[in-house]
Amino acid sequence: MAYSDPAAESVGTRVRRARKRVGITQNELARRIGRAQSWVSGVENDSIPLDSIALVNTLSRVLRVHPNELTARPYRGDTPAEDRGHSAIPEIRRHLERYDLDPEWVGEVRALPDLRAAIDHARWLRGEARYAELADALPALLSELQAATHLYPEPDRSTAFRLLALTYLAADSVVYNLGYADLSLITASRVRWAWEQAGDPYNGAVFAYLRIRSLWASTSWNDALTLLDAACADIEGEYTAGHPEALAVWGGLQLRAAITAARKNDADEAWSRHRLAAEAVTRLGSRQRTDYYDLSTNQTNVDIHGVAVAVELGDGPQAVQRGETIQLPKSLKSSRAGHHHLDHARGLLWCGKREAALAELERAEKVAPLLVRNHPMAQQAVRTLLDLERYSYRERIRRLGVRMHIL
């Protein structure tokens, strides 16, 4: 029995409707994506799960829809408490749209040290994946910082723009992880604009790091790698010289390239990029404790990406092997830990280790509930476990399904 969201159609129904909309048969869809007709039929009757981002993106491109149409993102809540985070999106959008207009802040603008403390708290909320609290705080922060960039003379004005860039980066995490793909490219552009205003030399590279997610959605793997390589080339001199900011940005770009190549199903390229990121982290040494540009360029994140690369390549055994060797530090950001537990769970599920997969999903949800409940692959993993439920974990998976609005 396939479980579907009672508030929406099943994944298979959405695929079938999109296929009929473009006027192609199951055989033609299968031919275009290099699969058998029986596979397409299985997807449409919900007996075969869409359990990889690359697969969802490939189908979406052929069916001429955005991936969100197949995964039904964003996942809105039915009550004010469940919808926190999502309900703040319209006001966040409004502030993103009026980024270069006269400020509308009424009242006194706080001094820069106080603003910096507020932004540090927002960055902490971002790292802890506390997107509901962060979303609620963002409109006022964006408004006040916009006023600060108009009010303060140099050099404080440049500092205000740096703080604004970090706030846009926090907004980017909210909109991207809650499923608002259209806004994520806008927030990325605002990050770049604010860094430019602050005179930051790495604004273009950080923008590339954020921008390629929109290229992932359209399966533009080669374009994404070209963009990342161009960004690396722009900072190569600083990277060679060992500037810590350049090492951190370079490492982050290579991790994004590793995921891109994995989704392209190019294992050699993916692991090569993963090694390049590891080299940058090695060169950072103790300086990796400084979270330059909030990119988390450190050894733990490189290790976590090793599991993610294996998952994106569909290599369950390697994902499990790598996942079991990682000791997550207590200081690790919840957003990073949540992603890791989710990836490890997917590898375990593919290897038939269902109880272990459920335990990892529960860990992921415990440390980063909004991230996991709003992630399409977490939703699919829970649906798969519900389809295969056993007496030994029946109530646990059902409770998780209820929390994720699948039951």
C-alpha positions as CSV (number, residue, x, y, z in Angstrom):
1,M,0.0,0.0,0.0
2,A,1.4,3.4,-1.0
3,Y,0.9,6.3,1.4
4,S,0.2,9.7,0.1
5,D,-0.3,13.1,1.6
6,P,-4.0,13.5,2.3
7,A,-3.7,17.2,1.6
8,A,-2.2,16.7,-1.8
9,E,-1.9,14.2,-4.7
10,S,0.6,11.4,-4.5
11,V,4.0,11.8,-6.3
12,G,2.9,9.3,-9.0
13,T,-0.3,11.2,-9.7
14,R,1.6,14.4,-10.1
15,V,4.0,12.7,-12.5
16,R,1.2,11.2,-14.5
17,R,-0.7,14.5,-14.8
18,A,2.5,16.4,-15.9
19,R,3.2,13.7,-18.5
20,K,-0.3,13.9,-19.9
21,R,0.0,17.7,-19.9
22,V,3.0,17.6,-22.3
23,G,1.2,15.0,-24.4
24,I,3.7,12.0,-24.2
25,T,3.2,8.4,-23.5
26,Q,4.8,6.4,-20.8
27,N,7.0,4.8,-23.5
28,E,8.1,8.2,-24.7
29,L,8.9,9.5,-21.2
30,A,10.9,6.3,-20.5
31,R,12.8,6.8,-23.8
32,R,13.7,10.4,-22.9
33,I,15.1,9.6,-19.5
34,G,16.7,6.3,-20.4
35,R,14.4,4.0,-18.4
36,A,12.0,1.2,-19.1
37,Q,8.3,1.8,-19.6
38,S,7.6,-0.5,-16.6
39,W,9.7,1.9,-14.5
40,V,7.6,4.9,-15.5
41,S,4.5,2.9,-14.8
42,G,5.8,2.0,-11.4
43,V,6.5,5.6,-10.6
44,E,3.0,6.7,-11.7
45,N,1.3,4.0,-9.5
46,D,3.6,4.9,-6.6
47,S,5.2,1.5,-6.4
48,I,8.6,2.9,-7.3
49,P,9.8,5.9,-5.3
50,L,11.5,9.0,-6.6
51,D,14.3,8.7,-4.1
52,S,17.0,11.0,-5.5
53,I,17.1,14.7,-6.2
54,A,18.8,14.2,-9.5
55,L,16.0,11.8,-10.6
56,V,13.3,14.3,-9.6
57,N,15.2,17.1,-11.5
58,T,15.6,14.9,-14.6
59,L,11.9,14.0,-14.7
60,S,11.0,17.6,-14.1
61,R,13.0,18.9,-17.0
62,V,11.5,16.4,-19.4
63,L,8.0,17.1,-18.1
64,R,8.6,20.9,-18.3
65,V,7.7,21.6,-14.7
66,H,9.7,22.8,-11.7
67,P,10.8,20.0,-9.3
68,N,8.6,21.5,-6.7
69,E,5.5,20.6,-8.7
70,L,6.5,16.9,-8.5
71,T,7.4,17.0,-4.8
72,A,4.6,19.4,-3.8
73,R,6.9,21.8,-2.0
74,P,6.6,24.0,0.0
75,Y,5.0,21.9,2.7
76,R,2.6,24.3,4.4
77,G,1.2,23.5,7.9
78,D,-2.5,23.4,8.7
79,T,-2.3,25.4,11.9
80,P,-0.5,28.6,12.9
81,A,2.0,26.7,14.9
82,E,2.8,24.2,12.1
83,D,3.0,27.0,9.5
84,R,5.5,29.1,11.4
85,G,8.3,30.0,9.0
86,H,6.1,29.7,5.9
87,S,3.8,32.4,7.1
88,A,6.7,34.9,7.3
89,I,7.7,34.4,3.6
90,P,5.5,37.1,2.1
91,E,7.0,39.8,4.3
92,I,10.5,38.4,3.7
93,R,9.8,38.6,0.0
94,R,8.6,42.2,0.3
95,H,11.8,43.2,1.9
96,L,13.9,41.4,-0.7
97,E,12.0,43.3,-3.4
98,R,12.5,46.7,-1.9
99,Y,16.2,46.2,-1.1
100,D,17.4,49.4,-2.9
101,L,14.6,51.7,-2.0
102,D,14.4,54.3,0.8
103,P,14.2,52.6,4.2
104,E,10.8,52.4,5.9
105,W,12.3,51.8,9.4
106,V,10.5,53.9,12.0
107,G,12.5,54.7,15.2
108,E,16.1,54.7,16.2
109,V,18.6,52.4,14.5
110,R,20.7,50.5,16.9
111,A,24.4,51.0,17.2
112,L,26.6,48.7,15.1
113,P,27.7,46.5,18.0
114,D,24.1,45.9,18.9
115,L,23.2,45.1,15.3
116,R,26.2,42.8,15.1
117,A,24.9,40.9,18.1
118,A,21.5,40.6,16.6
119,I,23.0,39.3,13.3
120,D,25.2,36.8,15.2
121,H,22.0,35.5,16.8
122,A,20.4,35.2,13.4
123,R,23.4,33.3,12.1
124,W,23.1,31.0,15.1
125,L,19.5,30.3,14.4
126,R,20.5,29.6,10.8
127,G,23.1,27.1,11.8
128,E,20.7,25.4,14.2
129,A,18.1,25.1,11.4
130,R,15.6,27.1,13.6
131,Y,13.9,28.5,10.5
132,A,10.6,29.5,12.1
133,E,12.2,31.7,14.6
134,L,14.7,33.1,12.1
135,A,11.9,33.8,9.5
136,D,9.9,35.7,12.1
137,A,12.9,37.9,13.0
138,L,14.2,38.6,9.4
139,P,11.7,41.3,8.2
140,A,12.6,43.6,11.1
141,L,16.3,42.9,10.8
142,L,16.3,43.5,7.1
143,S,14.4,46.8,7.5
144,E,16.6,48.1,10.3
145,L,19.8,47.2,8.5
146,Q,18.6,48.8,5.3
147,A,18.1,52.0,7.3
148,A,21.6,51.6,8.8
149,T,23.1,51.5,5.3
150,H,21.5,54.9,4.6
151,L,22.2,56.4,8.0
152,Y,25.8,55.6,8.8
153,P,28.8,57.2,7.1
154,E,31.8,55.3,6.0
155,P,33.5,53.1,7.3
156,D,30.4,52.1,9.4
157,R,28.3,52.1,6.2
158,S,30.4,49.3,4.7
159,T,30.1,47.4,8.0
160,A,26.4,47.7,7.9
161,F,26.4,46.3,4.4
162,R,28.5,43.3,5.6
163,L,25.9,42.7,8.3
164,L,23.1,43.0,5.7
165,A,24.9,40.5,3.5
166,L,25.0,38.0,6.3
167,T,21.3,38.6,7.0
168,Y,20.4,38.0,3.4
169,L,22.5,34.8,3.7
170,A,20.3,33.8,6.6
171,A,17.2,34.6,4.6
172,D,18.6,32.4,1.8
173,S,18.7,29.4,4.2
174,V,15.1,30.0,5.2
175,V,13.6,30.3,1.8
176,Y,15.7,27.5,0.2
177,N,15.2,24.9,2.9
178,L,11.5,25.7,3.3
179,G,11.1,25.1,-0.5
180,Y,10.7,28.6,-2.0
181,A,13.0,28.1,-5.1
182,D,12.1,31.3,-6.8
183,L,13.1,33.3,-3.7
184,S,16.4,31.5,-3.2
185,L,17.9,33.0,-6.4
186,I,16.7,36.4,-5.4
187,T,18.3,36.1,-1.9
188,A,21.5,34.9,-3.6
189,S,21.5,38.1,-5.7
190,R,20.9,40.2,-2.7
191,V,23.8,38.6,-0.9
192,R,26.0,39.5,-3.8
193,W,24.7,43.0,-4.0
194,A,25.3,43.7,-0.3
195,W,28.8,42.2,-0.4
196,E,29.6,44.4,-3.5
197,Q,28.4,47.5,-1.6
198,A,30.7,46.5,1.3
199,G,33.6,46.1,-1.2
200,D,34.2,42.4,-0.4
201,P,36.5,40.7,-3.0
202,Y,34.8,37.3,-2.7
203,N,31.2,38.4,-3.4
204,G,31.2,36.8,-6.9
205,A,32.5,33.5,-5.7
206,V,30.0,33.3,-2.8
207,F,27.2,34.2,-5.3
208,A,28.3,31.3,-7.5
209,Y,28.2,29.0,-4.5
210,L,24.5,30.0,-4.0
211,R,23.5,30.4,-7.6
212,I,24.2,26.9,-8.8
213,R,21.3,25.4,-6.9
214,S,19.0,26.9,-9.6
215,L,21.1,25.1,-12.2
216,W,20.7,21.9,-10.3
217,A,16.9,22.2,-10.5
218,S,17.2,22.2,-14.3
219,T,19.8,19.5,-14.4
220,S,22.3,21.9,-16.0
221,W,25.2,20.0,-14.5
222,N,27.8,21.2,-17.0
223,D,26.8,24.8,-16.6
224,A,27.0,24.5,-12.9
225,L,30.5,23.0,-13.0
226,T,31.6,25.8,-15.5
227,L,30.2,28.4,-13.2
228,L,32.0,26.9,-10.2
229,D,35.3,26.6,-12.1
230,A,35.1,30.2,-13.2
231,A,34.5,31.3,-9.6
232,C,37.6,29.3,-8.5
233,A,39.7,30.8,-11.3
234,D,38.7,34.3,-10.1
235,I,40.2,33.7,-6.6
236,E,43.0,31.4,-7.7
237,G,45.7,33.9,-6.9
238,E,44.5,34.4,-3.3
239,Y,44.0,30.6,-2.9
240,T,47.6,29.9,-4.0
241,A,48.8,32.6,-1.6
242,G,47.0,30.9,1.2
243,H,44.6,33.6,2.2
244,P,42.2,32.0,4.7
245,E,39.0,33.5,3.1
246,A,40.1,32.2,-0.3
247,L,40.8,28.7,1.1
248,A,37.4,28.6,2.7
249,V,35.5,29.8,-0.4
250,W,37.5,27.6,-2.7
251,G,36.8,24.6,-0.5
252,G,33.1,25.4,-0.4
253,L,33.0,25.7,-4.2
254,Q,34.7,22.3,-4.6
255,L,32.2,20.7,-2.3
256,R,29.4,22.1,-4.4
257,A,31.2,20.8,-7.5
258,A,31.4,17.4,-5.9
259,I,27.7,17.2,-5.3
260,T,27.1,18.6,-8.9
261,A,29.3,15.9,-10.4
262,A,27.6,13.2,-8.3
263,R,24.2,14.3,-9.5
264,K,25.6,14.1,-13.0
265,N,26.6,10.5,-12.1
266,D,30.3,11.2,-12.8
267,A,31.9,9.4,-9.9
268,D,35.5,10.2,-10.8
269,E,34.8,13.9,-11.1
270,A,32.8,13.9,-7.9
271,W,35.5,12.3,-5.7
272,S,38.2,14.4,-7.4
273,R,36.4,17.6,-6.4
274,H,35.9,16.1,-2.9
275,R,39.6,15.6,-2.6
276,L,40.3,19.2,-3.7
277,A,38.0,20.5,-1.0
278,A,39.8,18.3,1.5
279,E,43.1,19.9,0.4
280,A,41.8,23.4,1.0
281,V,40.7,22.4,4.5
282,T,44.1,20.9,5.2
283,R,45.7,24.1,4.2
284,L,43.3,26.1,6.5
285,G,44.5,24.0,9.4
286,S,43.3,25.6,12.7
287,R,41.8,28.5,10.8
288,Q,38.9,26.3,9.7
289,R,37.4,27.1,13.1
290,T,36.6,30.5,11.7
291,D,33.4,30.1,9.7
292,Y,34.3,32.3,6.8
293,Y,31.1,33.5,4.9
294,D,29.2,30.9,6.9
295,L,30.3,28.2,4.4
296,S,31.3,25.6,7.1
297,T,34.5,24.8,5.3
298,N,36.0,22.4,7.8
299,Q,37.0,18.7,8.0
300,T,33.7,17.5,9.5
301,N,31.8,19.1,6.6
302,V,34.2,17.5,4.1
303,D,33.5,14.1,5.8
304,I,29.7,14.7,5.8
305,H,29.9,15.6,2.1
306,G,31.6,12.3,1.5
307,V,28.4,10.6,2.6
308,A,26.3,13.0,0.5
309,V,28.4,12.4,-2.6
310,A,27.9,8.6,-2.2
311,V,24.2,9.1,-1.7
312,E,23.9,11.3,-4.8
313,L,25.8,8.6,-6.8
314,G,23.3,6.0,-5.6
315,D,26.0,4.1,-3.7
316,G,24.3,3.0,-0.6
317,P,27.1,0.7,0.7
318,Q,29.7,3.5,0.5
319,A,27.3,6.0,2.1
320,V,26.8,3.6,5.0
321,Q,30.5,2.8,5.3
322,R,31.4,6.5,5.4
323,G,28.6,7.4,7.6
324,E,29.5,4.9,10.2
325,T,33.1,6.2,10.5
326,I,32.1,9.9,11.2
327,Q,32.1,11.1,14.8
328,L,30.0,14.3,14.8
329,P,31.5,16.9,17.2
330,K,29.1,18.3,19.8
331,S,29.7,21.8,18.4
332,L,28.5,20.8,14.9
333,K,25.7,23.0,13.6
334,S,22.3,21.3,13.7
335,S,21.7,22.1,10.0
336,R,24.8,20.1,9.1
337,A,24.0,17.3,11.5
338,G,20.4,17.1,10.1
339,H,21.6,16.7,6.5
340,H,24.2,14.1,7.5
341,H,21.7,11.9,9.4
342,L,19.2,12.2,6.5
343,D,21.9,11.1,4.0
344,H,23.0,8.3,6.2
345,A,19.4,7.2,6.6
346,R,18.9,7.1,2.8
347,G,22.0,4.9,2.4
348,L,20.9,2.6,5.1
349,L,17.4,2.3,3.5
350,W,18.9,1.4,0.2
351,C,21.0,-1.3,1.9
352,G,17.8,-2.8,3.5
353,K,18.7,-1.7,7.0
354,R,15.3,-0.3,7.8
355,E,15.4,0.0,11.5
356,A,18.8,1.7,11.4
357,A,17.4,4.0,8.7
358,L,14.4,4.9,10.9
359,A,16.7,5.6,13.8
360,E,18.8,8.0,11.6
361,L,15.7,9.8,10.4
362,E,14.6,10.2,14.0
363,R,18.0,11.7,14.9
364,A,17.8,14.0,11.9
365,E,14.3,15.2,12.9
366,K,15.4,15.7,16.5
367,V,18.3,17.9,15.7
368,A,16.8,19.8,12.7
369,P,13.0,19.3,12.6
370,L,12.1,22.0,10.1
371,L,14.9,21.1,7.8
372,V,13.9,17.4,7.7
373,R,10.1,17.9,7.6
374,N,10.6,20.2,4.6
375,H,13.0,18.0,2.7
376,P,11.6,16.0,-0.2
377,M,14.0,13.1,0.2
378,A,13.1,12.9,3.9
379,Q,9.5,12.8,2.9
380,Q,10.2,10.0,0.4
381,A,12.2,8.0,2.9
382,V,9.4,8.1,5.4
383,R,6.9,7.1,2.8
384,T,9.1,4.1,1.8
385,L,9.4,3.0,5.4
386,L,5.6,3.3,5.8
387,D,5.1,1.1,2.8
388,L,7.5,-1.5,4.3
389,E,6.5,-1.0,7.9
390,R,7.3,-3.8,10.3
391,Y,5.7,-4.5,13.7
392,S,9.0,-3.7,15.5
393,Y,8.9,-0.1,14.4
394,R,5.3,0.5,13.3
395,E,4.4,3.0,15.9
396,R,7.6,5.0,15.6
397,I,7.3,5.4,11.8
398,R,3.7,6.2,12.1
399,R,4.4,9.0,14.6
400,L,7.1,10.3,12.3
401,G,4.7,10.2,9.4
402,V,2.1,12.2,11.4
403,R,4.7,14.9,12.3
404,M,5.7,15.2,8.6
405,H,2.0,15.4,7.5
406,I,2.3,12.2,5.5
407,L,-0.4,10.5,7.6
